[in-house]
């Protein structure tokens, strides 16, 4: 789990001229609704470019640059599925150096600068030759690619409209309490329930919220270091923040809220109602609902927070965020053990809370992480006296 700060491992050359791309090996036709492999000699690899099925040259299209994981390859498949293949140009990126590399600090800085420079050249070239909306360019990445995108996010996402960070987050070594430049920018973070990177992802969400970014967090239930191909909040995020310049998200938001209304009609206790409203308010479709509706939901949540069961749930959420902060800032064995105690207190005080379930996973995660520390710090076993036999 090694984040690359301020780095993004991608180089793209995309030339659209009369419906064609000039790649490393001649001219390759781009076809609407199809993913095209484009050779790119500077990195001795290829990228994949997907034009939306409804593509035309008169429209300025939003773009998402997607970075694959360590053992992956350039792809647009996940985002293509979640956008129904429409409204967005998708670019499956490659890396200038694939795999994992051991570098000195100087080598790492040279590498990162080359990645940033290449990305800047690619973006400039894309804006000049493709029918894109230069104000609606987004970065996305999974695992290794997610750490790359987190590096750009930590740098303020200057020049980018938003980011998608999957199965990655903010490394504990980053001690900045806030990130400048992300105010009002939409950032989606998603991780599996038992993913080793889950805590880093939630930590990133906390810091970004504190920095006034527009944060969406999604946890993939029952999954480890793996994506949820459905990812309902990510689909909504793409509809609301990326596709909206082409397709109005309000009809989908209305349908989504109507479904929630049917579900809540059957609820008869305060805690279940509060949890439903929390789910609603945390979904990007919430932002596409009428202001009056949003205001009513927020007011209803505030009313419910005064009820006994809900008050316990809200306290468990606050305690969980504090425990997570303690975990992420922990350096010594004692500090890690203190974070475990915080999580166990949540389990004891609010056993029926969703945050108690998360606390169980978190405590187990830390315990596994510090096992080598405990072994190193264990006192040596006393030597047994030897007896010479005659």
Long-range contacts (C-beta under 8 A, 24 or more apart in sequence): 1-147, 1-168, 1-171, 1-196, 1-197, 1-200, 2-100, 2-147, 2-171, 3-147, 3-150, 3-151, 3-168, 3-170, 3-171, 3-174, 4-112, 4-147, 4-148, 4-151, 5-112, 5-151, 5-154, 5-155, 5-174, 6-112, 6-116, 6-151, 6-152, 6-154, 6-155, 7-111, 7-112, 7-115, 7-116, 7-148, 7-151, 7-152, 8-67, 8-115, 8-116, 8-119, 8-139, 8-141, 8-148, 8-149, 8-151, 8-152, 9-67, 9-93, 9-95, 9-96, 9-97, 9-115, 9-144, 9-145, 9-148, 10-65, 10-67, 10-93, 10-94, 10-95, 10-96, 10-115, 10-118, 10-119, 10-122, 10-148, 11-40, 11-42, 11-43, 11-93, 11-94, 11-96, 11-115, 11-118, 11-119, 11-121, 11-122, 12-40, 12-47, 12-65, 12-91, 12-93, 12-119, 12-122, 12-123, 12-126, 13-38, 13-40, 13-42, 13-122, 13-125, 14-38, 14-47, 14-49, 14-91, 14-122, 14-125, 14-126, 14-129, 14-130, 15-125, 15-129, 15-130, 16-129, 16-130, 16-131, 17-129, 21-49, 33-85, 35-76, 35-80, 35-90, 35-92, 40-94, 42-96, 42-118, 43-94, 43-95, 43-96, 43-118, 45-74, 45-94, 45-95, 45-98, 46-74, 46-94, 47-74, 47-91, 47-92, 47-93, 47-94, 48-74, 48-75, 48-76, 48-91, 48-92, 49-76, 49-89, 49-90, 49-91, 49-92, 50-76, 50-80, 50-85, 50-89, 50-90, 50-91, 50-92, 51-89, 52-83, 52-85, 52-86, 52-87, 52-88, 52-89, 53-85, 53-86, 54-86, 54-87, 54-246, 55-89, 56-131, 57-131, 58-131, 59-131, 59-246, 60-131, 60-132, 60-133, 60-134, 60-136, 60-245, 61-87, 61-88, 61-89, 61-131, 61-132, 61-133, 61-246, 62-87, 62-88, 62-89, 62-132, 62-133, 62-136, 62-137, 62-138, 62-161, 62-242, 62-243, 62-245, 62-246, 63-88, 63-89, 63-90, 63-91, 63-126, 63-130, 63-132, 63-133, 63-136, 63-137, 63-138, 64-88, 64-89, 64-90, 64-91, 64-137, 64-138, 64-139, 64-140, 64-164, 64-242, 65-91, 65-93, 65-137, 65-138, 65-139, 65-140, 66-90, 66-91, 66-92, 66-93, 66-140, 66-141, 66-142, 66-145, 67-93, 67-95, 67-139, 67-140, 67-141, 67-142, 67-144, 67-145, 67-146, 67-148, 67-149, 68-92, 68-93, 68-141, 68-142, 68-144, 68-145, 69-142, 69-143, 69-144, 69-145, 69-146, 69-167, 70-99, 70-100, 70-143, 70-144, 72-142, 72-143, 78-142, 78-227, 78-229, 79-140, 79-238, 81-229, 82-231, 82-234, 82-235, 82-238, 83-238, 83-242, 83-243, 86-243, 86-246, 86-247, 87-242, 87-243, 87-246, 87-247, 88-238, 88-242, 88-243, 88-246, 89-130, 89-132, 93-145, 112-151, 115-148, 123-159, 133-245, 135-161, 136-161, 136-242, 136-245, 137-161, 138-162, 138-163, 138-164, 138-241, 138-242, 139-163, 139-164, 140-164, 140-165, 140-166, 141-165, 141-166, 141-168, 142-166, 142-167, 142-168, 142-227, 143-167, 143-168, 143-197, 143-225, 144-168, 146-197, 147-171, 150-204, 153-179, 153-182, 153-187, 153-204, 153-208, 154-179, 155-181, 156-180, 156-181, 156-182, 157-181, 157-182, 157-185, 157-187, 160-185, 161-185, 161-186, 161-241, 162-186, 162-187, 162-188, 162-214, 162-241, 162-242, 163-187, 163-188, 164-188, 164-190, 164-234, 164-237, 165-189, 165-190, 165-201, 165-204, 166-190, 166-191, 166-227, 167-191, 167-192, 167-195, 167-197, 167-201, 167-225, 167-226, 167-227, 168-197, 168-200, 168-201, 169-197, 169-198, 169-199, 169-200, 169-201, 169-202, 169-203, 169-204, 169-205, 170-200, 170-201, 170-203, 170-204, 170-207, 170-328, 171-200, 172-200, 172-203, 172-328, 172-329, 172-330, 175-329, 176-207, 177-207, 177-210, 178-207, 178-210, 178-211, 179-207, 179-208, 179-211, 179-213, 180-211, 182-208, 182-211, 182-212, 182-213, 183-211, 183-212, 183-213, 184-212, 184-213, 184-214, 185-213, 185-214, 186-213, 186-214, 186-216, 186-237, 186-240, 186-241, 186-284, 187-213, 187-214, 187-215, 187-216, 188-215, 188-216, 188-218, 188-233, 188-234, 188-237, 189-215, 189-216, 189-217, 189-218, 190-217, 190-218, 190-219, 190-220, 190-227, 190-228, 190-231, 190-233, 190-234, 191-219, 191-220, 192-219, 192-220, 192-222, 192-223, 192-224, 192-225, 192-226, 192-228, 193-219, 193-220, 193-221, 193-222, 193-223, 193-224, 193-361, 194-223, 194-224, 194-361, 194-365, 195-220, 195-223, 195-224, 195-225, 195-226, 196-224, 196-225, 196-365, 197-225, 198-361, 198-362, 198-365, 199-324, 199-327, 199-328, 199-362, 199-365, 200-328, 202-324, 203-324, 203-325, 203-328, 206-321, 206-324, 206-325, 214-241, 214-287, 216-282, 216-283, 216-284, 217-282, 219-358, 232-283, 233-282, 233-283, 233-284, 236-283, 236-284, 236-285, 237-284, 239-284, 239-285, 239-288, 240-284, 240-285, 240-287, 240-288, 241-284, 244-288, 249-285, 249-288, 250-288, 250-289, 252-285, 252-288, 253-285, 253-286, 253-288, 253-289, 254-289, 256-283, 256-285, 257-285, 257-289, 257-293, 269-309, 270-304, 270-307, 270-309, 270-310, 271-307, 271-309, 271-310, 271-313, 273-300, 273-304, 274-301, 274-304, 274-305, 274-307, 274-310, 274-313, 275-313, 275-354, 277-301, 277-304, 312-349, 312-350, 312-353, 313-350, 313-353, 313-354, 313-355, 315-349, 315-350, 316-346, 316-349, 316-350, 316-353, 316-355, 316-356, 317-353, 317-355, 319-345, 319-346, 319-349, 319-350, 319-355, 320-346, 320-355, 320-358, 320-359, 323-359, 323-362, 324-362, 327-362, 327-366, 333-370, 333-373, 333-374, 333-377, 336-366, 336-369, 336-370, 336-373, 337-370, 339-366, 340-366, 340-367
